[in-house]
Amino acid sequence: MIAAASSTLLQHVSSVSVANIVRPASARNLSTAAAAAAASSSPRSLSAAQSDTRVLLGLSEPELQQLAVDLGQEGYRGKQLHHLIYKRKVKEVDDFSQLPKAFRNVLQEAGWKVGRSPIFRTVTAADGTIKLLIKLEDNRLIETVGIPVNDDKGLTRLTACVSSQVGCPLRCSFCATGKGGFSRNLQAHEIVEQVLAIEEIFKHRVTNVVFMGMGEPMLNLKAVLGAHRCLNKDVEIGQRMITISTVGVPNTIKKLASHKLQSTLAFRYTNCHS
């Protein structure tokens, strides 16, 4: 739903704190349709080859330290990995120049890769908003949008509007994504890499993240929560700067609230009678 940056979309969104969710009547009504659509479109899995791929992006610093130890290295090599992935944003294991060549070889031989996908196309709007098409490992394309806010001092805020699914099983009247059908859920690292891609294009840190791109985040909650953790802890974007958007899928909002996130939940609706 890449129209997320437009004022039209903002007319269809209301938001509340995730930590203090009270489900509005409009969301309860709309969630009936969401439940039906979700039931008829169960998420499709990655191929066996793709699901077996070992991806570094999305792992926390302790996990990377443990990985280094498991591969016969000192634990501090995991800290170096974390720095290379999230600070220097290196895309290929072979370019981890701070690491010994022997360790890079071990990582590659064990099947590990960073997990960054190529940017297939960029489209720049007159207001400076940039839409990216990212080509995933299975050749599917996802969209993400960078929305800059400038003042007389330059770029002051950069919002990444990220996708959570390839396509969408819902068919909201104000969104074109659902008309193209639904392919699969995104993995957590495929969500995180969208933010890093926006930073790469703008050469500026992303300050805000909104889950308002392709897909319904609440139908891919496990990956969304994994991406949320990584964006907050590893990419270092504050929880209050992250918004998760939904049409109101039954049984998922309480699950989200149970995590006590300090983020915002935005409800999408078609009109005041939804």
C-alpha positions in Angstrom: 0.0 0.0 0.0 2.5 2.5 -1.2 0.0 5.4 -1.2 0.8 5.5 2.5 2.8 8.7 2.1 -0.2 10.6 0.7 -2.7 12.7 2.5 -5.5 10.5 1.1 -4.2 7.5 3.2 -3.9 9.6 6.3 -7.6 10.2 6.1 -8.1 6.5 6.6 -5.9 6.0 9.6 -6.4 6.4 13.3 -3.8 5.4 15.9 -3.4 4.4 19.5 -0.5 3.3 21.7 0.2 -0.4 21.4 0.7 -0.6 25.2 -2.8 0.8 25.8 -4.9 -0.7 23.1 -8.7 -0.3 23.3 -10.2 -1.8 20.2 -12.6 0.6 18.5 -16.0 -0.4 17.1 -14.8 0.4 13.5 -11.9 -2.1 13.9 -14.2 -4.8 15.3 -16.5 -4.5 12.3 -13.8 -4.4 9.7 -12.0 -7.3 11.3 -14.8 -9.7 10.2 -13.9 -9.1 6.6 -10.2 -9.3 7.5 -10.7 -12.7 9.2 -12.5 -14.1 6.2 -9.8 -12.9 3.8 -7.0 -14.2 6.1 -8.7 -17.7 6.4 -8.9 -18.0 2.6 -5.3 -16.9 2.0 -3.0 -18.9 4.3 0.7 -17.7 4.1 2.8 -19.6 1.6 6.2 -20.8 2.7 9.6 -20.2 1.1 11.1 -23.0 -0.9 13.2 -25.5 1.0 16.4 -23.9 -0.4 15.4 -20.4 0.7 14.2 -21.4 4.1 17.6 -23.1 4.7 19.5 -20.0 3.9 21.5 -18.7 6.8 21.1 -15.0 7.1 23.1 -12.7 9.4 20.8 -9.7 9.1 18.2 -9.8 11.9 20.5 -11.5 14.4 21.2 -9.7 17.7 24.7 -9.0 19.0 24.5 -11.9 21.5 23.4 -14.2 18.7 26.2 -13.1 16.5 28.7 -13.6 19.4 27.4 -17.2 19.9 27.6 -17.8 16.1 31.3 -16.7 16.2 32.0 -19.1 19.1 30.1 -22.0 17.3 32.3 -21.4 14.3 35.5 -21.7 16.4 36.1 -17.9 16.8 36.4 -15.6 19.8 33.2 -14.1 21.0 34.3 -10.6 20.2 34.2 -11.5 16.5 30.4 -11.5 16.9 30.6 -7.8 18.1 32.6 -7.0 15.0 30.0 -8.8 12.8 27.2 -6.7 14.5 29.1 -3.5 13.8 29.7 -4.4 10.1 26.1 -5.3 9.5 24.3 -2.6 11.4 26.7 0.3 11.6 28.8 0.0 8.4 26.0 -1.7 6.6 28.3 -4.0 4.6 26.3 -6.2 2.2 28.6 -9.1 1.5 30.5 -11.4 3.8 33.5 -11.2 1.5 33.6 -7.4 2.2 34.0 -7.9 6.0 37.5 -6.5 5.7 37.8 -6.1 9.5 37.5 -9.9 9.9 40.3 -12.4 9.2 40.0 -14.0 5.7 39.8 -17.4 7.4 36.7 -16.4 9.4 35.1 -15.0 6.2 35.8 -18.3 4.5 34.2 -20.2 7.4 31.1 -18.1 7.3 30.7 -18.6 3.5 31.5 -22.3 3.7 28.8 -22.7 6.3 26.3 -21.0 4.1 26.0 -17.7 5.9 25.3 -14.5 4.0 24.3 -10.9 5.1 20.8 -11.1 3.6 20.7 -7.8 1.7 18.7 -7.9 -1.6 19.4 -5.7 -4.6 17.4 -2.5 -5.3 15.7 -3.3 -8.6 14.3 0.2 -9.3 13.8 3.6 -7.8 11.1 6.1 -8.5 11.4 9.7 -7.2 8.4 12.0 -6.7 8.5 15.8 -7.0 8.4 16.2 -3.2 11.5 14.0 -2.8 9.7 10.9 -1.7 11.4 7.8 -3.2 9.8 4.4 -3.9 12.1 1.4 -4.1 11.5 -1.9 -5.7 13.6 -4.6 -4.0 14.2 -7.9 -5.7 14.1 -10.8 -3.2 16.0 -14.0 -3.4 13.0 -15.8 -5.0 12.8 -12.9 -7.6 9.7 -11.5 -6.1 9.5 -7.7 -5.8 8.4 -5.7 -2.8 8.0 -2.0 -2.4 9.2 0.4 0.3 9.1 4.2 0.4 11.3 6.8 1.9 9.5 9.9 3.0 11.8 12.9 3.8 10.9 16.0 5.8 13.1 19.0 5.2 13.4 22.4 6.7 15.8 25.3 6.1 18.5 23.3 7.7 18.0 20.3 5.4 16.6 16.8 6.1 15.2 16.6 9.6 13.2 13.4 9.4 13.2 10.3 7.2 10.4 7.8 7.4 10.6 4.3 5.9 7.2 2.9 4.9 7.9 -0.9 4.8 6.1 -3.9 3.5 5.4 -7.0 5.6 4.1 -9.4 2.9 4.6 -10.0 -0.8 1.2 -8.8 -2.0 -1.8 -8.9 0.4 -4.7 -11.3 1.1 -7.0 -8.4 2.0 -8.8 -6.3 -0.5 -9.1 -2.8 1.1 -11.0 -0.4 -1.2 -8.3 2.3 -0.8 -5.3 0.0 -1.5 -4.1 -1.3 -4.8 -1.8 -4.0 -3.4 -4.5 -6.6 -2.8 -5.6 -6.5 -6.4 -2.3 -8.1 -7.4 -2.9 -11.1 -5.1 -0.9 -12.6 -2.3 2.4 -14.5 -2.6 4.0 -15.0 0.8 4.9 -13.5 4.1 8.2 -11.7 4.4 10.9 -12.9 6.8 12.1 -10.5 9.5 15.3 -9.7 7.8 13.4 -8.9 4.6 11.6 -6.2 6.5 14.7 -4.8 8.2 16.6 -4.6 4.9 14.0 -2.2 3.5 15.0 0.3 6.2 18.7 -0.1 5.4 17.9 0.3 1.7 16.2 3.6 2.4 19.2 4.8 4.4 21.4 3.8 1.5 19.5 5.8 -1.1 19.1 8.9 1.1 22.5 8.6 2.7 20.7 9.5 6.0 19.5 7.6 9.0 15.9 6.6 9.1 14.2 8.2 12.0 10.7 6.7 11.7 9.3 3.4 10.5 5.7 2.7 9.5 4.4 -0.7 8.6 2.1 0.6 5.9 3.6 -0.9 2.8 2.5 -4.1 1.0 0.6 -6.6 3.2 -1.2 -6.8 6.5 1.4 -6.8 9.3 -0.9 -8.5 11.8 -1.1 -11.6 9.4 2.7 -11.9 9.7 3.0 -10.9 13.3 6.0 -13.2 14.2 8.2 -11.7 11.5 6.9 -8.1 12.2 7.8 -8.5 15.9 11.2 -9.9 15.0 11.8 -7.0 12.7 10.6 -4.5 15.3 13.1 -5.9 17.8 15.9 -5.7 15.3 15.0 -2.1 14.2 14.9 -1.0 17.8 17.8 -2.8 19.3 20.2 -3.2 16.4 19.4 -0.5 14.0 18.7 1.8 17.0 15.3 3.3 16.0 13.3 4.2 19.1 10.1 2.2 19.7 8.0 5.3 19.8 9.2 6.1 16.3 7.7 2.8 14.9 4.1 2.5 13.8 2.3 -0.8 13.0 -0.8 -0.4 10.8 -3.7 -2.8 10.6 -7.2 -3.2 9.3 -8.0 -5.0 12.6 -7.4 -8.8 12.3 -9.2 -10.8 15.1 -7.0 -12.4 17.8 -3.8 -10.6 16.8 -4.3 -7.2 18.5 -4.2 -8.7 22.0 -1.1 -10.7 21.0 0.6 -7.5 19.9 -0.5 -5.7 23.1 0.9 -8.5 25.3 4.4 -7.5 24.1 4.0 -4.1 25.8 5.7 -2.2 23.0 6.0 1.5 23.2 5.0 1.8 19.5 1.8 3.0 17.9 -0.9 0.8 16.4 -2.7 2.6 13.5 -6.1 1.4 12.3 -6.9 1.6 8.6 -10.5 2.0 7.6 -12.4 2.9 4.4 -14.9 5.4 5.9 -16.6 6.5 9.1 -19.2 3.7 8.7 -16.7 0.9 8.5 
